């Protein structure tokens, strides 16, 4: 992709220093990591986007929709803040709808990010 990205990517970091999305990605095989990485990079350079790659879930919360090997589907939930795509939560989708647990995790992290700004970038 040519030019500068429209969005920078940041990973949500907990107060204890954990980076949950990065840790989740490291648990996937290389082919799946690359597929998700390409999708995130595409968003960086082409924002704003819609379906089928991006779906808005609610105000300030979107999902990157990635097709993985073995017919699996991954989701990375993110928010946008100051031209920054903040990766909040990643998971392998197991049903039609996003689970309330996954939504709760993403909402909590989004709210923490918004309340503390980029202190823990």
C-alpha positions in Angstrom: 0.0 0.0 0.0 1.3 3.4 -1.0 1.6 6.5 1.2 1.2 7.0 4.9 -1.3 5.1 6.9 -4.4 7.0 7.8 -4.5 5.3 11.2 -1.7 4.2 13.5 -2.2 0.9 15.4 -1.9 0.6 19.1 -2.5 -2.3 21.4 -4.5 -1.9 24.6 -2.2 -2.4 27.5 -3.5 -3.3 31.0 -2.2 -1.4 34.1 0.0 -4.4 34.9 1.6 -4.2 31.4 -0.2 -7.1 29.7 -1.0 -6.6 26.0 -4.0 -9.0 25.6 -4.5 -8.8 21.8 -0.8 -9.3 21.1 -0.7 -12.3 23.5 -3.8 -13.7 21.7 -2.2 -13.2 18.3 1.0 -15.0 19.4 -1.1 -18.0 20.3 -2.3 -18.4 16.7 -0.4 -20.1 13.9 1.7 -17.9 11.6 -0.7 -18.1 8.6 -3.6 -16.9 10.8 -1.5 -14.1 12.4 -0.5 -12.9 8.9 -4.1 -12.9 7.7 -5.3 -10.8 10.6 -2.2 -8.6 10.2 -3.0 -7.9 6.6 -6.6 -7.1 7.4 -5.6 -4.7 10.1 -3.0 -3.1 7.8 -5.7 -2.7 5.1 -7.8 -0.8 7.6 -4.9 1.4 8.5 -4.5 2.6 4.9 -8.1 2.6 3.8 -10.1 3.9 6.8 -13.1 4.4 6.9 -14.3 1.0 5.7 -17.5 -1.0 6.0 -18.6 -4.6 5.4 -17.5 -7.2 4.8 -14.1 -6.3 6.5 -15.3 -3.8 9.1 -18.6 -3.7 11.0 -19.5 -1.0 13.5 -20.8 -2.6 16.7 -21.8 0.5 18.6 -20.4 4.1 19.0 -16.6 4.0 19.2 -16.5 0.2 18.8 -15.8 -1.7 15.5 -14.7 -5.2 14.5 -12.2 -6.4 11.9 -13.6 -9.5 10.4 -10.9 -12.0 9.3 -11.3 -15.3 7.6 -8.7 -17.9 8.9 -7.6 -21.3 7.9 -9.8 -24.3 8.5 -12.9 -22.1 7.9 -12.5 -20.3 11.2 -13.4 -16.7 11.7 -11.5 -14.2 13.9 -12.6 -10.9 15.2 -10.5 -8.0 16.5 -12.5 -5.4 18.3 -11.1 -1.9 18.2 -11.8 1.8 18.9 -10.5 4.9 17.1 -8.9 7.7 19.1 -6.8 10.6 17.6 -6.1 8.8 14.3 -5.2 5.7 16.3 -6.7 2.3 15.9 -6.6 0.8 19.4 -6.9 -3.0 19.3 -8.9 -4.0 22.4 -9.9 -7.6 22.2 -9.4 -10.6 19.8 -11.1 -13.9 19.6 -12.1 -16.8 17.4 -15.8 -16.6 16.6 -17.8 -19.6 17.7 -21.4 -18.5 17.0 -23.4 -16.1 14.8 -23.4 -13.3 17.4 -20.6 -11.8 19.4 -20.8 -13.2 23.0 -21.7 -10.8 25.7 -18.5 -11.7 27.5 -16.4 -10.6 24.4 -18.4 -7.4 24.1 -18.0 -6.7 27.8 -14.3 -7.1 27.6 -14.0 -4.8 24.6 -16.3 -2.2 26.2 -14.4 -2.2 29.5 -11.0 -1.8 27.7 -12.4 0.9 25.4 -13.7 2.8 28.5 -10.4 2.4 30.3 -8.5 3.6 27.2 -10.8 6.7 26.8 -10.5 7.6 30.5 -6.7 7.4 30.7 -5.9 8.5 27.2 -2.7 7.3 25.7 -0.9 7.1 29.1 -0.2 3.3 28.6 0.5 3.3 24.9 
